Amino acid sequence: MDELIPYRVGAALRDRWCARGVPVEWKDYPLDHVTTAVTGIPTALEWMAGRLADEPTRGNRAA
């Protein structure tokens, strides 16, 4: 429902990275852009903290 970044654009980018063997963590938010940004903050901050702590991303998507 994102009115700024169409779902298909994000999904296509995800698929390209997965096809290259990059571990991708993907989460669907069936909300508008702003609501997703606000409700996704805890998840995003947790993900960023892991990367800053040199923890590898696990990825939850495969090609």
MODELLER restraints for C-alpha pairs under 7 A, 6 or more apart:
rsr = mdl.restraints
at = mdl.atoms
rsr.add(forms.Gaussian(group=physical.xy_distance, feature=features.Distance(at['CA:1:A'], at['CA:30:A']), mean=6.12, stdev=0.5))
rsr.add(forms.Gaussian(group=physical.xy_distance, feature=features.Distance(at['CA:1:A'], at['CA:31:A']), mean=5.60, stdev=0.5))
rsr.add(forms.Gaussian(group=physical.xy_distance, feature=features.Distance(at['CA:1:A'], at['CA:32:A']), mean=5.20, stdev=0.5))
rsr.add(forms.Gaussian(group=physical.xy_distance, feature=features.Distance(at['CA:2:A'], at['CA:31:A']), mean=6.64, stdev=0.5))
rsr.add(forms.Gaussian(group=physical.xy_distance, feature=features.Distance(at['CA:2:A'], at['CA:32:A']), mean=4.55, stdev=0.5))
rsr.add(forms.Gaussian(group=physical.xy_distance, feature=features.Distance(at['CA:2:A'], at['CA:33:A']), mean=4.80, stdev=0.5))
rsr.add(forms.Gaussian(group=physical.xy_distance, feature=features.Distance(at['CA:3:A'], at['CA:32:A']), mean=6.53, stdev=0.5))
rsr.add(forms.Gaussian(group=physical.xy_distance, feature=features.Distance(at['CA:3:A'], at['CA:33:A']), mean=6.41, stdev=0.5))
rsr.add(forms.Gaussian(group=physical.xy_distance, feature=features.Distance(at['CA:4:A'], at['CA:33:A']), mean=6.58, stdev=0.5))
rsr.add(forms.Gaussian(group=physical.xy_distance, feature=features.Distance(at['CA:14:A'], at['CA:24:A']), mean=6.97, stdev=0.5))
rsr.add(forms.Gaussian(group=physical.xy_distance, feature=features.Distance(at['CA:15:A'], at['CA:63:A']), mean=6.65, stdev=0.5))
rsr.add(forms.Gaussian(group=physical.xy_distance, feature=features.Distance(at['CA:18:A'], at['CA:24:A']), mean=6.48, stdev=0.5))
rsr.add(forms.Gaussian(group=physical.xy_distance, feature=features.Distance(at['CA:18:A'], at['CA:62:A']), mean=5.76, stdev=0.5))
rsr.add(forms.Gaussian(group=physical.xy_distance, feature=features.Distance(at['CA:18:A'], at['CA:63:A']), mean=4.76, stdev=0.5))
rsr.add(forms.Gaussian(group=physical.xy_distance, feature=features.Distance(at['CA:19:A'], at['CA:63:A']), mean=5.06, stdev=0.5))
rsr.add(forms.Gaussian(group=physical.xy_distance, feature=features.Distance(at['CA:23:A'], at['CA:57:A']), mean=6.68, stdev=0.5))
rsr.add(forms.Gaussian(group=physical.xy_distance, feature=features.Distance(at['CA:23:A'], at['CA:58:A']), mean=6.44, stdev=0.5))
rsr.add(forms.Gaussian(group=physical.xy_distance, feature=features.Distance(at['CA:23:A'], at['CA:59:A']), mean=4.41, stdev=0.5))
rsr.add(forms.Gaussian(group=physical.xy_distance, feature=features.Distance(at['CA:23:A'], at['CA:61:A']), mean=6.98, stdev=0.5))
rsr.add(forms.Gaussian(group=physical.xy_distance, feature=features.Distance(at['CA:24:A'], at['CA:59:A']), mean=4.43, stdev=0.5))
rsr.add(forms.Gaussian(group=physical.xy_distance, feature=features.Distance(at['CA:24:A'], at['CA:60:A']), mean=6.15, stdev=0.5))
rsr.add(forms.Gaussian(group=physical.xy_distance, feature=features.Distance(at['CA:24:A'], at['CA:61:A']), mean=5.62, stdev=0.5))
rsr.add(forms.Gaussian(group=physical.xy_distance, feature=features.Distance(at['CA:25:A'], at['CA:59:A']), mean=4.35, stdev=0.5))
rsr.add(forms.Gaussian(group=physical.xy_distance, feature=features.Distance(at['CA:25:A'], at['CA:60:A']), mean=4.97, stdev=0.5))
rsr.add(forms.Gaussian(group=physical.xy_distance, feature=features.Distance(at['CA:25:A'], at['CA:61:A']), mean=6.28, stdev=0.5))
rsr.add(forms.Gaussian(group=physical.xy_distance, feature=features.Distance(at['CA:26:A'], at['CA:60:A']), mean=6.53, stdev=0.5))
rsr.add(forms.Gaussian(group=physical.xy_distance, feature=features.Distance(at['CA:26:A'], at['CA:61:A']), mean=6.73, stdev=0.5))
rsr.add(forms.Gaussian(group=physical.xy_distance, feature=features.Distance(at['CA:29:A'], at['CA:36:A']), mean=6.28, stdev=0.5))
